Amino acid sequence: MNEVDPAPALRALREQFPHWAFLFNPLTQRWFALRGNATTLVANTPEQLADYIQHIQPQPAPNPRDQQRPAGHTPPKTTQPATPRPDPHAPGPATSRSTRPRR
């Protein structure tokens, strides 16, 4: 049987896909990728395993903030309107002197 050192390939897979767990079975010469309780992938090579993951892994939606802007373009600053806060020293609403019944 061909002896393969899986350490470099495992390290590369773990760096490329940090949310996956990877295993190599030297008896069957198979590579495994695990994610959560439901997803298990099996491949003959680490390259094939990476290809499988790239096809099933959802691609992140493009962020409009990451788009290229023309040189010298500064996006407009957006500010939130100030929320008025009550003045702690202002007199409160008018109230009656006492709600106790008279004797």
N, C-alpha and C positions, 0 to 999 in steps of 0.2 A: 504494500500500500504506500502511496506517496505521502511523505510527511510534510505537512504544511504548518507554518507558524502563523496562527490566526491573529496574533496580537496587533500587528500594524493595521490589518484590515478592520478589526473590531474597533480600534481607536479611531480610524477614519470614519467609520459608520456612526459611531457615537458622537463625534464632533459635527457631522453633517446633519444628523437627525437626533437632537438631544432629547426628544420626548418619546423615544423608542428604546427598548432593551434588545440587546443582540447576544446571540449565543452561536457557538460553533460546536458541532458534534464530530469529534475526530473519528469515531467508529463508522459513521454513515457518510462522512464528508459532506454534511448538509449545514447550511447557514439558516438561522432562525431570527425573525424579528417579531417582537411582542409589543403590543400597545394596549393598555387597559386589560379588561377581562375578555374582550370579544375578538380582538384582532391578532392573528398569528399568521405570519408569512414564512414560507420555506423556499429556499433556492439552492442551486448547485454552486453558485459563486457569490462573493460579496457584491460584485458589480450587478449581477442579476437581481439581487435583493434590493439594492439601492434603486434600481429601475422600477421594481414593483412598488416600492414606497412612494416614489415620485408620482406614479400614476394614480395611486389611491389617496395620497395626502392632499387635502384641499389647499389650493393656492391662496395666499392672502390677497384680499382685494386691494387694488392700487390706492394709495393714499393721495388725495388731491394735493396735499401739502408738499409731497415729494416731487411734484412735477417741476420741470425746469422753468425758471422765470427769466425773462430777458435781463441782460446786464443793466444795472442801475435801477431796476424796478424794485420799489419798496412797497410791500403790501400795506394797505391802509390799517391804521391802528383802530382796534375796536375797544370801546370802553363800556363798561356797564354803568347805567345811570345809578347815581348814589341813592341808596335807600334811606329815607329820612328816619332818624331815630328820635325817640322822645327825649326831651331835655329832662334830666333827673331833678333839676332845680326849679323847673316850671311849676306853678301852682296846679294842683289837680282839679278835677271837676268839683263844682259846688255841691256840698252835701249838707244835710240838716245837722243841727248841733248834736242831737241825741235821739236815739230811737227808743230810749227807756221810757216806760210810762211814768207819769208824775205821781207823787204820793199825796 
